[in-house]
């Protein structure tokens, strides 16, 4: 992984999640969708531009090594390229959040306590627990509104599936 980085503006809880799982600066695993997206949109620094520099609220993300696109040369992400990478990161976060919080109805504690524990597990400050709860509920409601119930179903003793 190269030492060249790009700086992305991310929601604070997503930046915390990234740092917890991928370090600081963020280094995605080589075959990740995030690295593929970064490689797709990196290009040479335009002559009229300056390289990115660290700033408050920005997250440093390493540009992956690639034999066809040397990071020493291809180390610039334009505004739309950065938006594509941020979108990719947020989709990964959303998928993980949905998968892990989806079965909260069967956990034996309040939903907010479960979310607090989930935040703690993923390096996210507890101050964002209500934000995570609202994101989860919006996602769940958007599917239910269309008649799609993606909650996990449990098998009872008779072998019949019941919603929990």
N, C-alpha and C positions, 0 to 999 in steps of 0.2 A: 504494500500500500504506500502510495507516495506521501510526501509531506506537504503537497499542494492542497489548499483548502478553498472552499467557497463558503460564503456566509449567508445563512438563510434566516428569514424572519419567521419564527414559529410561535405558536401559542406556548406560554410558559410551561404548562403541564406536559405538552408533547416534547418540549426540549428536555424536561426533567426525565421523562420516560426514555428518550433516546440516550441521554448521558448514562442512565442506569444500565441500559442493555448494551450500548455500543461504545461507551467511553467518551472522553472529551480530549481532542476533537472526535467527532462521530466517525467510526470506521465500520461500514457495512460489510457483511461477509461477501466474498468475491462473486458468488453466483446470484446475488440478491437482485430483486427487481429495482430496488433503489439505485444500486450501482449501474445497472443497465440504463436506467433513465438518465443518470448523471452523464454517462459516456455518450448517450445519444445526443445530448444537447450541449456538451462542452465544445468550445471552439477557440480559435486563436483570439487573443486580446485585440480588439479593434484599435487602430492607431489613435483615435480620439478619446479613448477610455483609460481609466486608471484601474489597477488591480483592486479587488476588494480588500478592505481592511477591517479588523475587529472593531466592533462597536457594541454598546450596551443593547441587550435584547436580541443579539444575533447569535446564531448557533454555527460553529465551525464544523464543516463536513468535508472529509478527505475525498479528493478525487482519486478514483482507483487507478492503479497501474494498468496499462494496456499497450500491447505491442504496436497496434495501429494508430493509437492516439497517445503520444507521449505527454504525460501531465505537465512537463516542463514547458511544452508548447501550447497544448490544448488545455488551458486552465481558466477559461472564462465562461461563465453562464450568464446569458442575457436575462432580462426581466421575465420573459415568458418561459425560458428554460428553468429558472428558479421556481416559478409557479408550478411547473410540471413536477419537479422534484418534491416540493412541499405537498402537492396533491397526492403523490405516491406515498409519502410518509404518513399523511393523515389517513389514507385508505388502509394502510397496514395497521395503524393504531386502532382504527374503527373495527376492523376484522378481529383483532385480538381482544378488544374490549367486549365485543358482542359474544365471541366464543366463550370467554371466561365468566362473564356476568349473566349469561343467558339463563342459567338455572337457579337464580336467586330465590325463587319461590320455595325451594326445598332445602334451605340452609339452616333454619332454626334460629335465626337472629334477624334484626331489622335490616332492611335493604341498605340504609345509610351506614350501618356498622360493617356490612359486607363490603361496601364500596370503600370505606376507610381502610379495611384490611387489604383490599385489592390495590389501592393507591400505595399503601406502605410496601406491599410486595414488589411493586414496579417503580419505586423510587420517586413517586409523585407526592408533593406536599398535600397534607390532609385538607388544607384550605381550598383545594380544588374539588373536594368530594361532591359538592352540590352541582358543580359544572359537569362532572362525569355522570352523575345521576340524571341530569337534564338531557345530556347527549344520548345516554342509553334509552331513556324514556321516549325521546323524539324518534329515535330509530325504530324502537319496538312499535310505537303507535303508527308510524308511517306504513308498516307492513300490515298491522291489524286493520287499519282503515281500508285497505284493499282486499280484506278477507284472507290474508295470509298469516297463519299463526306459526311462527318459527320457534316457539318455545319447545324445549325438550319434552318429550312424553315418556312416562314411566310405565313399565309393564307391571300389572298387578299379579296376584298369586294365580289367577286363572289363565294367565297368558294374554289378557286383553290389555290394549294400550289405553291409558287414561291420561288426561291432561292434569298436571299438578299445578 
